[in-house]
Amino acid sequence: MAEVNKVAIVGGGVIGAAWAARFLLNGIDVAVFDLDPEVERKTREVIANARRAQTRLHGAALPPEGQLRFAPSIADAVEDADFIQESLPEREDLKQRVLADIDAAMPDHAVIGSSTSGLLPTKLQSAMNRPDRLVVGHPFNPVYLLPLVEVCGGDQTSDETIASASALYTRIGMKVLHVRHEIDGFIADRLLEAVWREALWLINDGIATASEIDDAIRFGAGLRWSFMGTFLTYRLAGGEAGMKHFLHQFGPSMEWPWTKLIGPKLTDELIETVSAQSDEQAAGIGLREYEALRDSCLVDIMHALERNDFAAGAVAKAYREGLTGMAAVTLGSDCGDGLVLSGHTSVSPEWIDYNEHLTEWAYLKLFGDGTDVVLARIGAGPDYVASGFSFYTVETHIRHLGQARLGEKVEVRTRVLGSDSKRLQLFHAMINLASGAVIATAEHMLVHVDAKAEKSVPAPDHIATAMQGLVAAQQHLAPPEGTGRTITMPG
Amino acid sequence: MAEVNKVAIVGGGVIGAAWAARFLLNGIDVAVFDLDPEVERKTREVIANARRAQTRLHGAALPPEGQLRFAPSIADAVEDADFIQESLPEREDLKQRVLADIDAAMPDHAVIGSSTSGLLPTKLQSAMNRPDRLVVGHPFNPVYLLPLVEVCGGDQTSDETIASASALYTRIGMKVLHVRHEIDGFIADRLLEAVWREALWLINDGIATASEIDDAIRFGAGLRWSFMGTFLTYRLAGGEAGMKHFLHQFGPSMEWPWTKLIGPKLTDELIETVSAQSDEQAAGIGLREYEALRDSCLVDIMHALERNDFAAGAVAKAYREGLTGMAAVTLGSDCGDGLVLSGHTSVSPEWIDYNEHLTEWAYLKLFGDGTDVVLARIGAGPDYVASGFSFYTVETHIRHLGQARLGEKVEVRTRVLGSDSKRLQLFHAMINLASGAVIATAEHMLVHVDAKAEKSVPAPDHIATAMQGLVAAQQHLAPPEGTGRTITMPG
């Protein structure tokens, strides 16, 4: 499969629409086909949610959006597609028939991913002329935010198809889990169904309500599951004795009848009970409101995990760095005229105000990070701080001259205005790389301190020499505009 | 049960030690009894982890720690305890015997909580003289961070015992789930065991490895489970059609054989396989390192959910507000001498630098929030901003005069130095309420703008009048120290 520029979505429900959004937000053109006369309205609603969530998650690191069109037929949707994602209802006969239709109309080089949550690809591909082109790509709701996609080939799926679908899913920010052995329900849905079946029994037998069961998950194990899964969690629960000890200890309880063996019958009565409890749990909060809350929690959780460079946070971070190429710059290096390059980043979602502008305190955060870069360069970095000495900022003067928006790249360039035995005077300029304009400046006075004694002391020779070296390297420059200012009300 | 001041921990393993930490960090004295000669070392290690995590989560909102002692016998541990938490190994006969011993030695008013993860309280209390005093309080690892505790009484447990144990668990920041019907495994562990059993089958049958199974959870459903549980998740998956539609659609698949019916036999071979895969998954990262990573992720996730005031985040927020009473202050009110009270908060974990001091940018965040409070008071709050007009900060001058540490309360008091048709000049002082000292000041010049046109325009009359009113109310005051300053290197 060549570079993917066009994707067709066949089946435009909750899953198909969210796939469309993920592809569009990664700059890929999308054609959607679905028999539902309301497909356009519903799809655009999902895309609007996805755009809001992905913009908070990744900001302007995302490329320009692809073009969206609604196709009148399957043949029209797929005839120029590089990749087709099928998200029809979970009926084997329906999927077999439509997959054969797609196969008949798609270009020679195209590949098909099926969103099935549990049907076997060997069966799905049985009526196709080119069965080697079908692979399962099973996503999770909301598809535009959750990273997981299970990739599973059938007997006739080619290795090339698996590789190219995996590469595409990775490109759009997903975490590919290659299911190496074909099995009903793959891996994730077998685990989910185990929980779901037991949960329905607990309601069926009157032990607990829907709301109580959700609480049993979300205030306990669910918090761990969001980044560690089951085995790593139990490894830690085993403590110093480790996994083997834990398993031996757990052995006997595997024989205890703690779960029901088969699912309860979904009688009309049970369906009524569960629905009524679900209504009560949701208590007047609408679907759209809950979706927005869900997406907001997911974005904030992924940002939280990104701070730990772990699990879904590590995937999001690597994806964004891949999009922006931000990882390549060496902070602390010279950036012309003797200035120090002390910051280079794209504007993160958490730095944004209600207007989607870089917010007031975030300027000082970026300038402060720039100060740390300069301090590291003169030998007063983290190791020096750990030794009990440091520079403290005692005074700051900021001017705001322009704006930066979510995802725009900004750079901080730093001038060392002066130094003496205890003091260091810095002047930062923040440049919006989209326009080249200086959008803010900050002048700082720092004092060298003995942190334990909490008093100022002269800096050691090697730091004093490094400070003087930077001052000397920039001495030929005219004083920057905007230093030595006071704040006063005119006339 | 009267106010709880002393708690005894009987059984000091991973669970017991973490209970000890939770009680201590809430200012309650704790006596620990365990036969393990290393109990003191192990307990103190867990408490150190808990202190680090809870301090990041709640900072100095926590009260002074309680006193810890290690008791030489059960009788010594429990004789002056108001509450006893039993965390022995999961053997019914052992627990029955020790619970009877505890009962015989404890004060008249005391209550016992058992940490059992699945044994029935009716059986556990059968050998006790005062069986009404026993209730199950089943926590989740790490007990010092996860909020969930399942509370379940046996046939002889009194309502008063259930109420007083629930009140105590709530007081120490936990979310009580009252299990109203006694059942093996209660609610949460039945769900966990369903997942665990299926996960062991997947390894036993060679379908997937421990690492792949964990990925199937943590990159997908696990992210949702951390705040929504199962039923609310599926309600949203049902889309506009809702829960009843979802259940009808799901009906057929309940009959599909997607999960094994009973657990696999834990043969030596399976134990070897799982342990080896777990070792490979952990790949050279030690237990303590993983525990620290787990705790860091949990704290950041709870802070993320706190931003959404939802699930575990809502519990953490309500708990901290209860400890500090921070919710009672009315921002924007006068605080003497005509100054505006524009900030009142305790220093949050995310505002802290490596020295546990309030970090540089956080000062500007608190001052900026103070500016918003003053703007709301003069009629330029969020509604006004939504109408397309706003005040932008164009210049800022900050002086750093002192420090604030994690959890200390700080207040921002604001003087309005001047105003004209387009401008507003503010002077904030931040006071550390622990010392009463001014630790920083900020002088700001703001300009009234038409946000769409991106240019300054005169403020409307009602805002101009409000600004002049504040200036006039403070006109009798001497000019505050530290205004109109420039940053310059002396001599």
Interface residues (C-beta under 8 A of the other chain):
Chain A: G13 V14 K42 E90 G118 F140 N141 L146 P147 L148 E150 K175 L177 V179 R180 H181 I183 D184 G185 I187 A188 D189 R190 L191 L192 E193 A194 V195 W196 R197 E198 A199 L200 L202 G206 I207 A208 A210 S211 E212 I213 D214 D215 A216 I217 R218 F219 G220 A221 G222 L223 R224 W225 S226 F227 M228 G229 T230 F231 L232 T233 Y234 R235 L236 A237 G239 E240 G242 M243 K244 L247 H248 F250 G251 S253 M254 E255 W256 P257 W258 T259 L261 I262 G263 P264 K265 L266 I271 V274 S275 Q277 S278 D279 Q281 A282 L287 Y290 E291 L293 R294 S296 C297 L298 D300 I301 M302 H303 A304 L305 R307 N308 F310 A311 A312 V315 Y354 N355 T359 E360 W361 A362 Y363 L364 K365 G368 T371 P382 V385 Y392 T393 V394 E395 T396 H397 I398 R399 H400 L417 G418 D420 R423 Q425 E443 H444 M445 A451 T483 G484 R485 T486 I487 T488 M489 P490
Chain B: G13 V14 K42 E90 G118 F140 N141 L146 P147 L148 E150 K175 L177 V179 R180 H181 I183 D184 G185 I187 A188 D189 R190 L191 L192 E193 A194 V195 W196 R197 E198 A199 L200 L202 G206 I207 A208 A210 S211 E212 I213 D214 D215 A216 I217 R218 F219 G220 A221 G222 L223 R224 W225 S226 F227 M228 G229 T230 F231 L232 T233 Y234 R235 L236 A237 G239 E240 G242 M243 K244 L247 H248 F250 G251 S253 M254 E255 W256 P257 W258 T259 L261 I262 G263 P264 K265 L266 I271 V274 S275 Q277 S278 D279 Q281 A282 L287 Y290 E291 L293 R294 S296 C297 L298 D300 I301 M302 H303 A304 L305 R307 N308 F310 A311 A312 V315 Y354 N355 T359 E360 W361 A362 Y363 L364 K365 G368 T371 P382 V385 Y392 T393 V394 E395 T396 H397 I398 R399 H400 L417 G418 D420 R423 Q425 E443 H444 M445 A451 T483 G484 R485 T486 I487 T488 M489 P490
